[in-house]
Amino acid sequence: MMSQKDSVKALDAQTASLQMNINSSEKQKALYKRTLFVVSISQIFGGAGLAAGVTVGALLAQQMLGTDAYAGIPSSLLTLGSAGAALLVGRLSQAFGRRTGLSAGFIIGGLGAIGVIISAIINSVFLLFTSLLVYGAGSATNLQARYAGTDLANSKQRATAISMTMVFTTFGAVAGPNLVNVMGNFALSIGVPSLAGPFILGAAAYILAGIVLFIMLRPDPLVIARMIQEANQVPNDKGQLATTEHTENKRGIIAGATLMVLTQMVMVAIMTMTPVHMMHHGHGLGPVGLVIGFHIGAMYLPSLVTGVLVDKLGRTAMAIGSGTTLLLAGLIAAFAPGDSMVLLVLALTLLGLGWNFGLISGTALIVDSTETSTRAKTQGTVDVLIALSGAAGGALSGMIVAGSSYLTLSLSGGILSLLLIPVVIWSRGRKK
């Protein structure tokens, strides 16, 4: 058992280590790179957990409920659950650091995936819906992990830092949908319904992501960033400490939030009903997994290039690019023949790319417009709005298709995405 003297020595050593990170620019650069590496590793697992559930969630509900009208509910519940989790992860991160917030969120998401598996075994719709709410914590955490890479980045590195963490999500996100058949067969071999198979992958992936962050994300980047900000405070004319960082830019926060909310709503709505649309036109799980794999790959794989473009061309230019890309995706999805794999792959790829442009430019706007002392809390609140918009998109998508058509859904989503353009142009006005 550690004595009080040993505890004091350990605390002194930890304090000295933190002080070195604060005072040394080289140490800060090294910690920045280490943070990106650790978060990127966790994102590989997180991407697999996210994609596994997205691919078959609607199909599992359709099978258990026996109707298409509520096929969008799983996506809605998942994103609604992620709203509460986003708030929780943001508050935990603000109070205790990224390590605590992110690891807790991923592990909770893994427990939700286990609940979905049990619900499929016992055929309980109530347990399915409850577990999907909990499972949403994983997707919220996977999304919030992008902020961790920006804590120690300067203003010219932020979008690139976001993209570097997101690009690693691609490996897991693309693998998840393409393992649908494999995991389905594995599930059947152990007496579990095949559509619950991907959630077995999701449970393992989310829990592993949480363990990686809990063990390896030391020292905590947000804690170090706050200490650096405090160290850079200077006395003002009255002898009080004043920070050298910019004050909060409310227009930037509103624009960044609006950008991400609209892109999330459009993306989730069209993506949710595409597997159902394909099944109605005779496609099996393999082709569905392929299309969703291309879609999720386009959501994350271009990130490294997107981040550089956002830093070089600016947040506004890439936000406009997001709106026009989503419009094109909606038009192709709306008018593509249901049996055309090529056009469906193209539409869902553009849908993912437009989301990618919007998420990275919107995230950069939020980071630019907030202070370190309140950044994680604000980020969590914004991600709540993103999740709620996704929940709305998922819930309405099934109803729109059941009441009208997939064409109407896709066309409406594409047109809605254009609303973000005047908002980001407005944000360039006087800061308030």
MOLINHU-V745620 format. One record per residue. N is the residue number from 0. RES is the residue in one small letter. SS is DSSP state (~ for helix, > for strand, _ for the rest). PHI is phi in degrees with one decimal (none if undefined). D_CENTER is the distance of its C-alpha to the mean C-alpha in Angstrom with 2 decimals. Layout:
# MOLINHU-V745620
n:N res:RES ss:SS phi:PHI d_center:D_CENTER
n:N res:RES ss:SS phi:PHI d_center:D_CENTER
This chain:
# MOLINHU-V745620
n:0 res:m ss:_ phi:none d_center:41.55
n:1 res:m ss:_ phi:-71.9 d_center:40.55
n:2 res:s ss:_ phi:-76.1 d_center:43.20
n:3 res:q ss:~ phi:-64.0 d_center:42.68
n:4 res:k ss:~ phi:-65.2 d_center:43.86
n:5 res:d ss:~ phi:-64.8 d_center:41.36
n:6 res:s ss:~ phi:-64.0 d_center:38.56
n:7 res:v ss:~ phi:-64.8 d_center:39.69
n:8 res:k ss:~ phi:-62.8 d_center:39.83
n:9 res:a ss:~ phi:-64.6 d_center:36.31
n:10 res:l ss:~ phi:-66.4 d_center:35.08
n:11 res:d ss:~ phi:-63.0 d_center:37.13
n:12 res:a ss:~ phi:-64.9 d_center:35.71
n:13 res:q ss:~ phi:-65.7 d_center:32.13
n:14 res:t ss:~ phi:-62.3 d_center:33.08
n:15 res:a ss:~ phi:-63.0 d_center:34.79
n:16 res:s ss:~ phi:-64.1 d_center:31.78
n:17 res:l ss:~ phi:-63.6 d_center:29.55
n:18 res:q ss:~ phi:-62.7 d_center:32.34
n:19 res:m ss:~ phi:-63.1 d_center:32.49
n:20 res:n ss:~ phi:-66.5 d_center:28.82
n:21 res:i ss:~ phi:-74.9 d_center:29.55
n:22 res:n ss:~ phi:-86.3 d_center:32.81
n:23 res:s ss:_ phi:-106.9 d_center:32.15
n:24 res:s ss:~ phi:-65.9 d_center:30.16
n:25 res:e ss:~ phi:-66.8 d_center:30.32
n:26 res:k ss:~ phi:-64.7 d_center:28.84
n:27 res:q ss:~ phi:-64.9 d_center:25.99
n:28 res:k ss:~ phi:-63.6 d_center:25.30
n:29 res:a ss:~ phi:-65.0 d_center:25.52
n:30 res:l ss:~ phi:-68.2 d_center:23.13
n:31 res:y ss:~ phi:-59.3 d_center:20.62
n:32 res:k ss:~ phi:-67.2 d_center:20.91
n:33 res:r ss:~ phi:-65.5 d_center:20.81
n:34 res:t ss:~ phi:-60.2 d_center:17.63
n:35 res:l ss:~ phi:-60.3 d_center:15.93
n:36 res:f ss:~ phi:-65.1 d_center:17.56
n:37 res:v ss:~ phi:-64.9 d_center:16.63
n:38 res:v ss:~ phi:-63.4 d_center:12.91
n:39 res:s ss:~ phi:-63.0 d_center:13.07
n:40 res:i ss:~ phi:-62.0 d_center:15.02
n:41 res:s ss:~ phi:-65.0 d_center:12.66
n:42 res:q ss:~ phi:-69.6 d_center:9.82
n:43 res:i ss:~ phi:-61.4 d_center:12.46
n:44 res:f ss:~ phi:-68.3 d_center:12.86
n:45 res:g ss:~ phi:-61.2 d_center:9.31
n:46 res:g ss:~ phi:-63.4 d_center:8.90
n:47 res:a ss:~ phi:-64.7 d_center:12.22
n:48 res:g ss:~ phi:-65.9 d_center:11.51
n:49 res:l ss:~ phi:-63.9 d_center:8.68
n:50 res:a ss:~ phi:-68.3 d_center:11.00
n:51 res:a ss:~ phi:-59.7 d_center:14.09
n:52 res:g ss:~ phi:-73.6 d_center:13.68
n:53 res:v ss:~ phi:-60.8 d_center:12.47
n:54 res:t ss:~ phi:-65.1 d_center:15.58
n:55 res:v ss:~ phi:-118.8 d_center:18.20
n:56 res:g ss:~ phi:-57.7 d_center:17.13
n:57 res:a ss:~ phi:-65.6 d_center:19.08
n:58 res:l ss:~ phi:-67.5 d_center:21.90
n:59 res:l ss:~ phi:-65.8 d_center:22.35
n:60 res:a ss:~ phi:-66.1 d_center:22.70
n:61 res:q ss:~ phi:-59.3 d_center:25.03
n:62 res:q ss:~ phi:-65.9 d_center:27.12
n:63 res:m ss:~ phi:-76.1 d_center:27.44
n:64 res:l ss:~ phi:-94.3 d_center:28.11
n:65 res:g ss:_ phi:75.4 d_center:30.17
n:66 res:t ss:_ phi:-151.7 d_center:28.95
n:67 res:d ss:_ phi:-84.0 d_center:26.44
n:68 res:a ss:_ phi:-58.8 d_center:26.43
n:69 res:y ss:_ phi:-112.0 d_center:23.90
n:70 res:a ss:_ phi:-67.6 d_center:21.81
n:71 res:g ss:_ phi:-83.4 d_center:18.94
n:72 res:i ss:~ phi:-62.1 d_center:19.11
n:73 res:p ss:~ phi:-56.2 d_center:16.98
n:74 res:s ss:~ phi:-63.5 d_center:13.93
n:75 res:s ss:~ phi:-64.9 d_center:15.00
n:76 res:l ss:~ phi:-65.4 d_center:15.52
n:77 res:l ss:~ phi:-60.1 d_center:12.29
n:78 res:t ss:~ phi:-74.3 d_center:10.40
n:79 res:l ss:~ phi:-66.5 d_center:13.36
n:80 res:g ss:~ phi:-63.6 d_center:13.08
n:81 res:s ss:~ phi:-68.8 d_center:9.54
n:82 res:a ss:~ phi:-64.7 d_center:11.25
n:83 res:g ss:~ phi:-63.4 d_center:13.86
n:84 res:a ss:~ phi:-67.6 d_center:11.80
n:85 res:a ss:~ phi:-60.9 d_center:9.85
n:86 res:l ss:~ phi:-64.5 d_center:13.45
n:87 res:l ss:~ phi:-63.3 d_center:14.76
n:88 res:v ss:~ phi:-63.6 d_center:12.48
n:89 res:g ss:~ phi:-63.4 d_center:13.16
n:90 res:r ss:~ phi:-68.5 d_center:16.82
n:91 res:l ss:~ phi:-62.1 d_center:17.20
n:92 res:s ss:~ phi:-65.7 d_center:15.85
n:93 res:q ss:~ phi:-64.9 d_center:18.21
n:94 res:a ss:~ phi:-81.8 d_center:21.05
n:95 res:f ss:~ phi:-122.3 d_center:20.84
n:96 res:g ss:_ phi:107.1 d_center:18.47
n:97 res:r ss:~ phi:-61.3 d_center:15.09
n:98 res:r ss:~ phi:-56.1 d_center:16.66
n:99 res:t ss:~ phi:-67.0 d_center:17.54
n:100 res:g ss:~ phi:-62.2 d_center:14.47
n:101 res:l ss:~ phi:-71.5 d_center:11.97
n:102 res:s ss:~ phi:-65.5 d_center:14.60
n:103 res:a ss:~ phi:-63.6 d_center:15.49
n:104 res:g ss:~ phi:-61.4 d_center:12.12
n:105 res:f ss:~ phi:-65.2 d_center:11.83
n:106 res:i ss:~ phi:-65.7 d_center:15.52
n:107 res:i ss:~ phi:-61.6 d_center:15.44
n:108 res:g ss:~ phi:-60.6 d_center:12.95
n:109 res:g ss:~ phi:-62.9 d_center:15.49
n:110 res:l ss:~ phi:-65.5 d_center:18.28
n:111 res:g ss:~ phi:-63.5 d_center:16.88
n:112 res:a ss:~ phi:-62.3 d_center:16.89
n:113 res:i ss:~ phi:-62.3 d_center:20.47
n:114 res:g ss:~ phi:-63.5 d_center:21.35
n:115 res:v ss:~ phi:-62.8 d_center:20.35
n:116 res:i ss:~ phi:-60.7 d_center:22.63
n:117 res:i ss:~ phi:-64.0 d_center:25.42
n:118 res:s ss:~ phi:-62.7 d_center:25.15
n:119 res:a ss:~ phi:-68.8 d_center:25.68
n:120 res:i ss:~ phi:-66.7 d_center:28.63
n:121 res:i ss:~ phi:-96.3 d_center:30.35
n:122 res:n ss:_ phi:57.5 d_center:29.29
n:123 res:s ss:_ phi:-108.5 d_center:28.11
n:124 res:v ss:~ phi:-66.0 d_center:26.06
n:125 res:f ss:~ phi:-59.8 d_center:25.86
n:126 res:l ss:~ phi:-65.9 d_center:24.39
n:127 res:l ss:~ phi:-58.9 d_center:21.94
n:128 res:f ss:~ phi:-66.1 d_center:20.62
n:129 res:t ss:~ phi:-64.2 d_center:20.68
n:130 res:s ss:~ phi:-66.9 d_center:18.87
n:131 res:l ss:~ phi:-64.6 d_center:16.05
n:132 res:l ss:~ phi:-60.6 d_center:15.55
n:133 res:v ss:~ phi:-69.3 d_center:15.42
n:134 res:y ss:~ phi:-57.6 d_center:13.28
n:135 res:g ss:~ phi:-60.1 d_center:10.51
n:136 res:a ss:~ phi:-60.5 d_center:10.37
n:137 res:g ss:~ phi:-65.8 d_center:8.89
n:138 res:s ss:~ phi:-68.4 d_center:5.73
n:139 res:a ss:~ phi:-64.1 d_center:5.71
n:140 res:t ss:~ phi:-68.9 d_center:6.83
n:141 res:n ss:~ phi:-57.8 d_center:4.82
n:142 res:l ss:~ phi:-73.4 d_center:2.33
n:143 res:q ss:~ phi:-71.6 d_center:6.07
n:144 res:a ss:~ phi:-60.1 d_center:7.64
n:145 res:r ss:~ phi:-62.2 d_center:7.64
n:146 res:y ss:~ phi:-70.8 d_center:10.14
n:147 res:a ss:~ phi:-60.6 d_center:12.39
n:148 res:g ss:_ phi:-69.6 d_center:13.55
n:149 res:t ss:_ phi:-91.9 d_center:14.82
n:150 res:d ss:_ phi:-57.7 d_center:16.97
n:151 res:l ss:_ phi:-111.2 d_center:19.90
n:152 res:a ss:_ phi:-92.0 d_center:19.48
n:153 res:n ss:_ phi:-82.9 d_center:21.98
n:154 res:s ss:_ phi:-62.5 d_center:21.47
n:155 res:k ss:_ phi:-92.6 d_center:22.11
n:156 res:q ss:_ phi:-114.0 d_center:19.60
n:157 res:r ss:~ phi:-63.4 d_center:16.46
n:158 res:a ss:~ phi:-64.0 d_center:14.86
n:159 res:t ss:~ phi:-65.1 d_center:16.12
n:160 res:a ss:~ phi:-64.2 d_center:14.71
n:161 res:i ss:~ phi:-59.2 d_center:11.13
n:162 res:s ss:~ phi:-67.5 d_center:11.87
n:163 res:m ss:~ phi:-65.3 d_center:13.65
n:164 res:t ss:~ phi:-74.7 d_center:10.93
n:165 res:m ss:~ phi:-71.0 d_center:8.62
n:166 res:v ss:~ phi:-63.9 d_center:11.80
n:167 res:f ss:_ phi:-74.1 d_center:12.42
n:168 res:t ss:~ phi:-61.7 d_center:9.51
n:169 res:t ss:~ phi:-56.5 d_center:11.89
n:170 res:f ss:~ phi:-58.8 d_center:14.61
n:171 res:g ss:~ phi:-75.5 d_center:13.18
n:172 res:a ss:~ phi:-66.7 d_center:11.33
n:173 res:v ss:~ phi:-77.9 d_center:14.70
n:174 res:a ss:~ phi:-66.6 d_center:16.79
n:175 res:g ss:~ phi:-53.6 d_center:15.37
n:176 res:p ss:~ phi:-63.0 d_center:16.67
n:177 res:n ss:~ phi:-79.3 d_center:19.75
n:178 res:l ss:_ phi:-102.0 d_center:20.64
n:179 res:v ss:~ phi:-57.1 d_center:20.92
n:180 res:n ss:~ phi:-64.8 d_center:24.69
n:181 res:v ss:~ phi:-61.5 d_center:25.13
n:182 res:m ss:~ phi:-70.0 d_center:23.30
n:183 res:g ss:~ phi:-63.9 d_center:25.11
n:184 res:n ss:~ phi:-65.9 d_center:28.41
n:185 res:f ss:~ phi:-63.0 d_center:27.68
n:186 res:a ss:~ phi:-60.8 d_center:26.97
n:187 res:l ss:~ phi:-61.1 d_center:30.23
n:188 res:s ss:~ phi:-67.6 d_center:32.09
n:189 res:i ss:_ phi:-110.1 d_center:31.36
n:190 res:g ss:_ phi:83.2 d_center:32.05
n:191 res:v ss:_ phi:-111.2 d_center:28.55
n:192 res:p ss:_ phi:-53.3 d_center:27.78
n:193 res:s ss:~ phi:-60.1 d_center:26.26
n:194 res:l ss:~ phi:-70.0 d_center:23.24
n:195 res:a ss:~ phi:-85.8 d_center:22.25
n:196 res:g ss:~ phi:-54.3 d_center:22.34
n:197 res:p ss:~ phi:-59.3 d_center:18.73
n:198 res:f ss:~ phi:-73.2 d_center:17.81
n:199 res:i ss:~ phi:-64.2 d_center:20.15
n:200 res:l ss:~ phi:-61.8 d_center:18.02
n:201 res:g ss:~ phi:-61.3 d_center:14.87
n:202 res:a ss:~ phi:-61.9 d_center:16.85
n:203 res:a ss:~ phi:-63.7 d_center:18.15
n:204 res:a ss:~ phi:-66.3 d_center:14.97
n:205 res:y ss:~ phi:-64.3 d_center:13.08
n:206 res:i ss:~ phi:-64.6 d_center:16.37
n:207 res:l ss:~ phi:-63.8 d_center:17.01
n:208 res:a ss:~ phi:-60.5 d_center:13.76
n:209 res:g ss:~ phi:-64.2 d_center:14.89
n:210 res:i ss:~ phi:-65.3 d_center:18.39
n:211 res:v ss:~ phi:-58.3 d_center:17.65
n:212 res:l ss:~ phi:-68.0 d_center:16.08
n:213 res:f ss:~ phi:-64.7 d_center:18.87
n:214 res:i ss:~ phi:-83.0 d_center:21.57
n:215 res:m ss:~ phi:-102.2 d_center:20.66
n:216 res:l ss:_ phi:-83.5 d_center:18.83
n:217 res:r ss:_ phi:-136.2 d_center:22.25
n:218 res:p ss:_ phi:-68.4 d_center:23.27
n:219 res:d ss:_ phi:-71.7 d_center:20.29
n:220 res:p ss:~ phi:-64.3 d_center:19.10
n:221 res:l ss:~ phi:-70.6 d_center:18.64
n:222 res:v ss:~ phi:-62.2 d_center:22.06
n:223 res:i ss:~ phi:-64.2 d_center:23.65
n:224 res:a ss:~ phi:-62.3 d_center:22.28
n:225 res:r ss:~ phi:-66.7 d_center:23.85
n:226 res:m ss:~ phi:-67.0 d_center:27.03
n:227 res:i ss:~ phi:-65.5 d_center:27.27
n:228 res:q ss:~ phi:-63.0 d_center:27.01
n:229 res:e ss:~ phi:-64.6 d_center:29.70
n:230 res:a ss:~ phi:-68.2 d_center:31.84
n:231 res:n ss:_ phi:-91.0 d_center:31.73
n:232 res:q ss:_ phi:-70.3 d_center:33.00
n:233 res:v ss:> phi:-127.4 d_center:36.49
n:234 res:p ss:> phi:-68.9 d_center:39.26
n:235 res:n ss:_ phi:-91.4 d_center:39.87
n:236 res:d ss:_ phi:-62.3 d_center:43.34
n:237 res:k ss:_ phi:-94.9 d_center:43.67
n:238 res:g ss:_ phi:83.9 d_center:42.78
n:239 res:q ss:_ phi:-88.9 d_center:39.40
n:240 res:l ss:> phi:-75.8 d_center:36.26
n:241 res:a ss:> phi:-130.2 d_center:34.07
n:242 res:t ss:_ phi:-74.7 d_center:30.85
n:243 res:t ss:_ phi:-87.7 d_center:30.90
n:244 res:e ss:_ phi:-80.3 d_center:27.30
n:245 res:h ss:_ phi:-65.5 d_center:26.76
n:246 res:t ss:_ phi:-84.0 d_center:26.54
n:247 res:e ss:_ phi:-64.3 d_center:23.66
n:248 res:n ss:_ phi:-105.0 d_center:23.30
n:249 res:k ss:~ phi:-67.0 d_center:22.69
n:250 res:r ss:~ phi:-62.6 d_center:22.74
n:251 res:g ss:~ phi:-63.6 d_center:20.00
n:252 res:i ss:~ phi:-64.9 d_center:17.77
n:253 res:i ss:~ phi:-63.0 d_center:18.71
n:254 res:a ss:~ phi:-65.0 d_center:18.20
n:255 res:g ss:~ phi:-62.7 d_center:14.76
n:256 res:a ss:~ phi:-65.8 d_center:13.67
n:257 res:t ss:~ phi:-60.6 d_center:15.61
n:258 res:l ss:~ phi:-58.4 d_center:14.24
n:259 res:m ss:~ phi:-73.5 d_center:10.57
n:260 res:v ss:~ phi:-64.6 d_center:11.99
n:261 res:l ss:~ phi:-67.0 d_center:14.26
n:262 res:t ss:~ phi:-65.5 d_center:12.17
n:263 res:q ss:~ phi:-66.5 d_center:9.73
n:264 res:m ss:~ phi:-61.5 d_center:13.03
n:265 res:v ss:~ phi:-64.5 d_center:14.78
n:266 res:m ss:~ phi:-62.8 d_center:12.36
n:267 res:v ss:~ phi:-64.0 d_center:11.94
n:268 res:a ss:~ phi:-60.6 d_center:15.69
n:269 res:i ss:~ phi:-71.8 d_center:16.99
n:270 res:m ss:~ phi:-63.1 d_center:14.90
n:271 res:t ss:~ phi:-60.3 d_center:15.84
n:272 res:m ss:~ phi:-92.1 d_center:19.51
n:273 res:t ss:~ phi:-63.0 d_center:19.93
n:274 res:p ss:~ phi:-58.4 d_center:20.63
n:275 res:v ss:~ phi:-65.7 d_center:23.14
n:276 res:h ss:~ phi:-58.2 d_center:24.64
n:277 res:m ss:~ phi:-68.4 d_center:25.15
n:278 res:m ss:~ phi:-61.6 d_center:26.73
n:279 res:h ss:~ phi:-68.3 d_center:29.13
n:280 res:h ss:_ phi:-103.8 d_center:30.25
n:281 res:g ss:_ phi:87.9 d_center:31.11
n:282 res:h ss:_ phi:-81.6 d_center:28.14
n:283 res:g ss:_ phi:-93.8 d_center:27.46
n:284 res:l ss:~ phi:-63.7 d_center:24.45
n:285 res:g ss:~ phi:-60.0 d_center:24.83
n:286 res:p ss:~ phi:-61.1 d_center:24.50
n:287 res:v ss:~ phi:-60.6 d_center:21.63
n:288 res:g ss:~ phi:-61.4 d_center:19.74
n:289 res:l ss:~ phi:-64.7 d_center:20.78
n:290 res:v ss:~ phi:-63.6 d_center:19.55
n:291 res:i ss:~ phi:-66.5 d_center:16.08
n:292 res:g ss:~ phi:-62.6 d_center:16.07
n:293 res:f ss:~ phi:-61.7 d_center:17.00
n:294 res:h ss:~ phi:-61.0 d_center:14.40
n:295 res:i ss:~ phi:-69.8 d_center:11.41
n:296 res:g ss:~ phi:-59.7 d_center:13.43
n:297 res:a ss:~ phi:-71.5 d_center:13.70
n:298 res:m ss:~ phi:-68.8 d_center:10.02
n:299 res:y ss:~ phi:-120.6 d_center:9.94
n:300 res:l ss:_ phi:-59.4 d_center:13.66
n:301 res:p ss:_ phi:-72.7 d_center:14.91
n:302 res:s ss:~ phi:-56.5 d_center:12.69
n:303 res:l ss:~ phi:-60.7 d_center:15.66
n:304 res:v ss:~ phi:-71.4 d_center:17.98
n:305 res:t ss:~ phi:-59.0 d_center:15.78
n:306 res:g ss:~ phi:-59.6 d_center:15.46
n:307 res:v ss:~ phi:-62.7 d_center:19.23
n:308 res:l ss:~ phi:-64.3 d_center:19.92
n:309 res:v ss:~ phi:-64.1 d_center:18.06
n:310 res:d ss:~ phi:-69.8 d_center:20.09
n:311 res:k ss:~ phi:-87.1 d_center:23.24
n:312 res:l ss:~ phi:-87.1 d_center:23.35
n:313 res:g ss:_ phi:108.7 d_center:21.64
n:314 res:r ss:~ phi:-67.3 d_center:18.76
n:315 res:t ss:~ phi:-65.0 d_center:20.90
n:316 res:a ss:~ phi:-60.0 d_center:21.95
n:317 res:m ss:~ phi:-74.6 d_center:18.52
n:318 res:a ss:~ phi:-66.8 d_center:17.45
n:319 res:i ss:~ phi:-64.1 d_center:20.60
n:320 res:g ss:~ phi:-60.7 d_center:19.80
n:321 res:s ss:~ phi:-63.1 d_center:16.55
n:322 res:g ss:~ phi:-61.2 d_center:18.73
n:323 res:t ss:~ phi:-69.3 d_center:21.44
n:324 res:t ss:~ phi:-67.3 d_center:19.35
n:325 res:l ss:~ phi:-66.3 d_center:17.80
n:326 res:l ss:~ phi:-61.1 d_center:21.41
n:327 res:l ss:~ phi:-61.9 d_center:22.72
n:328 res:a ss:~ phi:-61.0 d_center:20.24
n:329 res:g ss:~ phi:-62.9 d_center:21.34
n:330 res:l ss:~ phi:-65.0 d_center:24.96
n:331 res:i ss:~ phi:-66.7 d_center:24.93
n:332 res:a ss:~ phi:-61.3 d_center:23.22
n:333 res:a ss:~ phi:-66.3 d_center:25.74
n:334 res:f ss:~ phi:-105.3 d_center:28.82
n:335 res:a ss:_ phi:-72.7 d_center:28.13
n:336 res:p ss:_ phi:-60.1 d_center:30.48
n:337 res:g ss:_ phi:-61.9 d_center:28.87
n:338 res:d ss:_ phi:-96.8 d_center:30.41
n:339 res:s ss:_ phi:-92.5 d_center:29.27
n:340 res:m ss:~ phi:-63.9 d_center:26.72
n:341 res:v ss:~ phi:-61.7 d_center:26.83
n:342 res:l ss:~ phi:-71.5 d_center:25.96
n:343 res:l ss:~ phi:-67.4 d_center:23.23
n:344 res:v ss:~ phi:-62.4 d_center:21.60
n:345 res:l ss:~ phi:-62.4 d_center:22.11
n:346 res:a ss:~ phi:-61.8 d_center:20.71
n:347 res:l ss:~ phi:-72.7 d_center:17.45
n:348 res:t ss:~ phi:-67.6 d_center:17.17
n:349 res:l ss:~ phi:-64.9 d_center:17.71
n:350 res:l ss:~ phi:-61.2 d_center:15.23
n:351 res:g ss:~ phi:-66.5 d_center:12.44
n:352 res:l ss:~ phi:-66.3 d_center:14.10
n:353 res:g ss:~ phi:-62.0 d_center:14.40
n:354 res:w ss:~ phi:-62.2 d_center:10.74
n:355 res:n ss:~ phi:-59.4 d_center:10.33
n:356 res:f ss:~ phi:-58.1 d_center:13.23
n:357 res:g ss:~ phi:-68.8 d_center:12.10
n:358 res:l ss:~ phi:-66.5 d_center:8.71
n:359 res:i ss:~ phi:-70.9 d_center:10.60
n:360 res:s ss:~ phi:-68.3 d_center:13.75
n:361 res:g ss:~ phi:-68.0 d_center:12.46
n:362 res:t ss:~ phi:-62.9 d_center:10.77
n:363 res:a ss:~ phi:-61.7 d_center:14.11
n:364 res:l ss:~ phi:-62.0 d_center:16.04
n:365 res:i ss:~ phi:-65.2 d_center:14.68
n:366 res:v ss:~ phi:-64.6 d_center:15.51
n:367 res:d ss:~ phi:-59.8 d_center:18.80
n:368 res:s ss:_ phi:-98.4 d_center:19.73
n:369 res:t ss:_ phi:-122.0 d_center:19.40
n:370 res:e ss:_ phi:-100.2 d_center:21.56
n:371 res:t ss:_ phi:-58.5 d_center:20.79
n:372 res:s ss:_ phi:-66.0 d_center:22.56
n:373 res:t ss:_ phi:-127.1 d_center:20.19
n:374 res:r ss:~ phi:-62.1 d_center:17.02
n:375 res:a ss:~ phi:-63.3 d_center:14.81
n:376 res:k ss:~ phi:-63.2 d_center:16.20
n:377 res:t ss:~ phi:-64.4 d_center:15.59
n:378 res:q ss:~ phi:-60.8 d_center:11.97
n:379 res:g ss:~ phi:-64.2 d_center:11.57
n:380 res:t ss:~ phi:-64.2 d_center:13.70
n:381 res:v ss:~ phi:-62.6 d_center:11.90
n:382 res:d ss:~ phi:-68.3 d_center:8.59
n:383 res:v ss:~ phi:-62.7 d_center:11.23
n:384 res:l ss:~ phi:-62.9 d_center:12.46
n:385 res:i ss:~ phi:-62.6 d_center:9.32
n:386 res:a ss:~ phi:-65.3 d_center:9.19
n:387 res:l ss:~ phi:-64.4 d_center:12.95
n:388 res:s ss:~ phi:-66.9 d_center:13.08
n:389 res:g ss:~ phi:-65.8 d_center:11.14
n:390 res:a ss:~ phi:-62.8 d_center:13.64
n:391 res:a ss:~ phi:-63.9 d_center:16.42
n:392 res:g ss:~ phi:-61.7 d_center:15.64
n:393 res:g ss:~ phi:-66.3 d_center:15.57
n:394 res:a ss:~ phi:-68.4 d_center:18.71
n:395 res:l ss:~ phi:-74.1 d_center:20.62
n:396 res:s ss:~ phi:-60.2 d_center:19.99
n:397 res:g ss:~ phi:-64.3 d_center:22.26
n:398 res:m ss:~ phi:-67.6 d_center:24.82
n:399 res:i ss:~ phi:-65.1 d_center:25.04
n:400 res:v ss:~ phi:-67.1 d_center:25.58
n:401 res:a ss:~ phi:-66.4 d_center:28.04
n:402 res:g ss:~ phi:-85.2 d_center:29.86
n:403 res:s ss:_ phi:-133.9 d_center:29.86
n:404 res:s ss:_ phi:-167.4 d_center:28.16
n:405 res:y ss:~ phi:-64.1 d_center:25.14
n:406 res:l ss:~ phi:-60.0 d_center:26.75
n:407 res:t ss:~ phi:-60.6 d_center:26.61
n:408 res:l ss:~ phi:-59.4 d_center:22.93
n:409 res:s ss:~ phi:-66.0 d_center:21.97
n:410 res:l ss:~ phi:-66.3 d_center:24.46
n:411 res:s ss:~ phi:-63.1 d_center:23.44
n:412 res:g ss:~ phi:-63.3 d_center:19.75
n:413 res:g ss:~ phi:-61.8 d_center:20.90
n:414 res:i ss:~ phi:-68.3 d_center:23.29
n:415 res:l ss:~ phi:-59.3 d_center:20.95
n:416 res:s ss:_ phi:-62.9 d_center:18.63
n:417 res:l ss:_ phi:-69.3 d_center:21.73
n:418 res:l ss:~ phi:-64.1 d_center:21.77
n:419 res:l ss:~ phi:-70.5 d_center:19.26
n:420 res:i ss:~ phi:-63.7 d_center:21.95
n:421 res:p ss:~ phi:-63.6 d_center:24.50
n:422 res:v ss:~ phi:-66.7 d_center:22.04
n:423 res:v ss:~ phi:-70.9 d_center:21.01
n:424 res:i ss:~ phi:-67.8 d_center:24.72
n:425 res:w ss:~ phi:-60.5 d_center:25.72
n:426 res:s ss:_ phi:-65.9 d_center:23.53
n:427 res:r ss:_ phi:-78.1 d_center:25.76
n:428 res:g ss:_ phi:-74.3 d_center:28.66
n:429 res:r ss:_ phi:-62.0 d_center:30.08
n:430 res:k ss:_ phi:-69.1 d_center:27.73
n:431 res:k ss:_ phi:-131.6 d_center:28.19
